[in-house]
Amino acid sequence: VNQLEDTFRRAHLPITIKRLNIEKNDFPLGCPVARGTPTFVLYRGYSPKPEKLAEFRPRDIVDRIRTDLLHEHPGITLSEHLIRKWEGMVNQVSQRFQLLSQLIMWNTELEKSQMVLAGVSSSAPEAVRAMGKYLVMASSGDDKELFTTVVSAVVMCRRKGGIRQVSEIMSADMKRTDLLDENIKYLNKEVMNAEMDALVMAEMMAENVVQLEEEKGEASERIA
């Protein structure tokens, strides 16, 4: 929305695109009130009346602009450069969603690793039991069963934290006012940082397993 508005302003096009906050009821006077999401409304001022548009996907935005804008202002000619810019933005929308998904995934993995290292929250008894079994098998060297148990712990932790991660990241994203290009750069940086943090946590977990193995070996030598 912000990027589209920026291109309209730079091209001096007589059209504005905005998001309405239905929680604040900030609908313009005479604008159709709708509670569904998403809802698209073509608002022309007080006359003619605003028109509720059929829902459309981002990839249809160029055709909708052509149809709605040129219908109202037949003297306007859209440059090929501007059309290519809009079409490129459509691809960027898909890229943005992919980056958001990656950020959620890495943050969930990071939180899971932190829970494992901290002994797992007592509010997740299934994960606690899985972690206990994980520690036992880490010292016994049963790799196959260890893998299965770690996966179980991950699933339990993800059930506890995955939905919250989605909610937190999406809520923060909705408050951003940057343009699409800037947002993609920001998300790329956030994904890289989250991935690095998760890898550091994985190394710490591996070091803990090695330490347990060494302690078990020392205990066996003392018994012998």
C-alpha positions in Angstrom: 0.0 0.0 0.0 2.7 2.5 1.0 4.8 1.7 -2.2 1.8 2.0 -4.4 0.9 5.4 -2.9 4.5 6.5 -3.4 4.3 5.6 -7.1 1.0 7.5 -7.5 2.5 10.6 -5.9 5.7 10.5 -8.0 3.7 10.0 -11.3 1.2 12.7 -10.3 -1.7 10.4 -10.7 -5.0 11.5 -9.2 -5.5 8.4 -7.1 -4.8 7.6 -3.5 -4.7 4.2 -1.8 -5.2 3.9 1.9 -5.8 1.3 4.6 -8.8 2.0 6.8 -8.7 1.0 10.4 -12.0 -0.8 11.0 -11.3 -0.8 14.8 -11.3 3.0 14.8 -14.3 3.3 12.4 -12.3 5.8 10.3 -14.5 5.3 7.2 -14.9 8.5 5.1 -18.3 10.0 5.1 -20.6 8.0 2.8 -18.2 5.2 2.4 -19.6 1.6 2.6 -19.0 0.1 6.0 -17.6 -3.4 5.8 -16.2 -5.7 8.5 -14.8 -8.4 6.4 -11.1 -8.6 5.5 -9.9 -7.8 3.0 -12.5 -5.4 1.6 -11.8 -3.1 -1.3 -13.7 0.2 -1.7 -13.4 2.7 -4.6 -14.0 6.1 -3.0 -14.5 9.0 -5.4 -15.5 11.6 -2.8 -19.2 12.5 -2.2 -20.4 12.0 -5.8 -20.8 9.4 -7.2 -21.2 7.2 -4.1 -18.3 4.9 -3.1 -18.3 1.5 -4.7 -17.5 -1.8 -3.0 -15.2 -3.7 -5.3 -14.9 -7.5 -5.7 -11.9 -8.9 -3.8 -8.8 -9.3 -5.9 -5.2 -10.6 -5.4 -2.0 -8.5 -5.6 -1.2 -9.8 -9.0 -4.4 -8.2 -10.3 -3.6 -4.8 -9.0 -2.2 -3.5 -12.4 -5.4 -4.4 -14.3 -7.6 -2.9 -11.5 -5.7 0.4 -11.6 -5.9 0.5 -15.4 -9.6 -0.3 -15.3 -10.7 2.0 -12.4 -8.2 4.8 -13.0 -8.5 5.1 -16.8 -12.3 4.7 -16.7 -12.5 7.8 -14.4 -9.7 9.7 -16.2 -9.6 8.7 -19.9 -7.0 11.4 -20.7 -4.3 9.7 -18.5 -1.7 7.5 -20.2 0.3 5.1 -18.0 3.9 4.8 -19.0 5.5 1.4 -19.6 8.1 2.1 -16.9 5.3 2.7 -14.3 3.5 -0.5 -15.4 6.7 -2.5 -15.1 7.3 -1.0 -11.7 3.9 -2.2 -10.5 4.4 -5.6 -12.0 7.7 -5.9 -10.2 6.0 -4.9 -7.0 3.7 -7.9 -7.4 6.7 -10.2 -7.3 8.0 -8.4 -4.3 4.8 -9.1 -2.4 5.5 -12.9 -2.7 9.1 -12.4 -1.7 8.0 -10.4 1.4 5.6 -13.2 2.5 8.4 -15.8 2.0 10.7 -13.7 4.2 8.1 -13.3 6.9 7.6 -17.1 6.9 11.3 -17.7 7.2 11.5 -15.2 10.1 8.7 -16.9 11.9 10.4 -20.3 11.4 13.8 -19.2 12.6 12.4 -17.4 15.6 10.4 -20.5 16.5 13.5 -22.7 16.2 15.5 -20.2 18.3 12.8 -20.1 21.1 12.7 -23.9 21.0 16.4 -24.2 21.5 16.4 -21.7 24.3 13.7 -23.7 26.1 15.7 -26.9 25.7 18.8 -25.3 27.1 16.9 -23.8 30.0 15.3 -27.1 30.8 12.0 -26.3 29.2 9.1 -24.4 30.8 7.2 -26.3 33.5 4.0 -25.3 31.8 4.7 -27.8 29.0 4.9 -31.2 30.8 5.1 -33.2 27.6 8.2 -31.2 26.5 9.7 -31.6 30.0 9.4 -35.4 29.8 10.8 -35.3 26.2 13.7 -33.2 27.4 14.4 -35.6 30.3 14.6 -38.5 27.9 16.7 -36.4 25.6 19.3 -35.9 28.3 19.4 -39.6 29.2 19.9 -40.7 25.6 22.4 -37.9 24.9 24.7 -39.6 27.4 23.9 -43.1 26.1 24.8 -42.3 22.5 21.6 -43.7 20.9 21.6 -41.4 18.0 18.5 -42.7 16.2 16.3 -42.6 19.3 17.9 -39.3 20.3 16.8 -37.8 17.0 13.2 -39.0 17.4 13.0 -37.6 20.9 14.5 -34.2 20.0 11.9 -34.0 17.2 9.1 -34.7 19.7 10.5 -31.9 21.9 10.5 -29.6 19.0 6.9 -30.3 18.2 5.8 -29.7 21.7 7.7 -26.5 22.0 6.4 -25.3 18.6 2.8 -26.0 19.7 3.5 -23.7 22.6 5.4 -21.0 20.8 4.7 -21.1 17.1 1.3 -19.4 17.2 2.7 -16.7 19.5 5.6 -16.1 17.1 3.2 -15.6 14.2 1.1 -13.2 16.2 4.0 -11.1 17.4 5.8 -10.9 14.1 2.7 -10.1 12.1 1.5 -7.5 14.7 4.9 -5.7 14.5 4.9 -5.9 10.7 1.5 -4.2 10.5 2.8 -1.2 12.4 5.6 -0.6 10.0 5.2 2.3 7.6 8.2 1.7 5.3 8.0 1.1 1.5 8.1 -2.4 0.0 11.8 -2.1 -1.1 12.8 -1.0 2.4 10.7 -3.6 4.1 12.3 -6.4 2.1 15.8 -5.2 3.0 14.7 -5.1 6.6 13.2 -8.6 6.6 16.3 -10.0 4.9 18.5 -8.6 7.7 16.1 -9.9 10.3 16.1 -13.4 8.8 19.9 -13.5 8.6 20.2 -12.4 12.3 17.6 -15.0 13.4 19.3 -17.7 11.4 22.7 -16.9 13.0 21.2 -16.8 16.5 19.6 -20.2 15.9 22.9 -21.7 14.7 24.7 -20.3 17.7 22.0 -22.0 19.9 22.4 -25.2 18.0 26.2 -25.1 18.6 25.6 -24.6 22.4 23.2 -27.6 22.4 25.8 -29.7 20.7 28.5 -28.6 23.2 26.1 -29.6 26.0 25.7 -33.1 24.5 29.5 -33.4 24.2 29.9 -32.4 27.8 27.4 -35.0 28.9 29.2 -37.6 26.9 32.6 -36.6 28.5 31.1 -36.6 32.0 29.6 -40.0 31.4 33.0 -41.3 30.2 34.8 -40.0 33.2 32.2 -41.5 35.5 32.6 -44.9 33.8 36.4 -44.7 34.2 36.1 -44.0 37.9 33.8 -46.9 38.4 36.2 -49.2 36.5 
